[in-house]
Amino acid sequence: MSLERTRKAPTLTSVVLRGNPGSTVGHEREEMELDDSVLWTRSARGDADAFTMLFERYAGEIYNYCFRRIGEWSAAEDALSIVFLEAWRRRAKELPPGKVLPWLYGIATNVVRNRRRSERRYRAALSRVPAPPSEPDIGEEVLARLDDERRIGPALELLAKLPRDQQDVFVLCAWTQLSYEDAAFALDVPVGTVRSRLSRARALLQELDPAGGHEHGERANAERALER
């Protein structure tokens, strides 16, 4: 199994939009194609349906990003909940066109940096997250999740040797494939800072693991996973 596999995010809009009984999860195709900026403007006015559509559009990417920073699917689910709870709380923020997803990545980066504090802050809300529906045969899924966590371990060990600011830039640019501009927006730093941190991160990774480019060994697999 490959770390490049992604997983579908759990449905958490019932928690994020608690108290908005008019919100729905199903939407017409034309509504789903609305521009992010339009949906964000509507969200800022308290439109739960618009925020739900943004959740449906980007929850999967944020969920997988959180997993690749934490290394545990269950913890990534909690982090995903917190990211969108925080986004809903801050929905009045004005965002430039095309920057909703980078902004969400920025929130997610802060959440995984400060997991314990974030979990304490949103403990009551997290307790309302519904359990996933039971499935007749979950053995294969459980094994796949465990395998994901085992395989990503060496990658996270290697990543942890970088300074924190370099970790953030490396994952966002080299792993998540954000542009320098979007990574700079997510992290609230200049584009030049993103470029220099990414360059230093790559140089340090090569220094820490010069054999990382070879086609064998768990550490080589870990580095390839980071740079996919």
Secondary structure, DSSP 8 states (H G I E B T S, - for coil): --TT--------HHHHTTT-TT--S---HHHHTS-HHHHHHHHHTT-HHHHHHHHHHHHHHHHHHHHHHHS-HHHHHHHHHHHHHHHHHTTT----TT-HHHHHHHHHHHHHHTHHHHHHHTHHHHTTS------S--HHHHHHHHHHHHHHHHHHHHHTTS-HHHHHHHIIIIIS---HHHHHHHHTS-HHHHHHHHHHHHHHHHHH-GGGGSSSSHHHHHHHHHT-
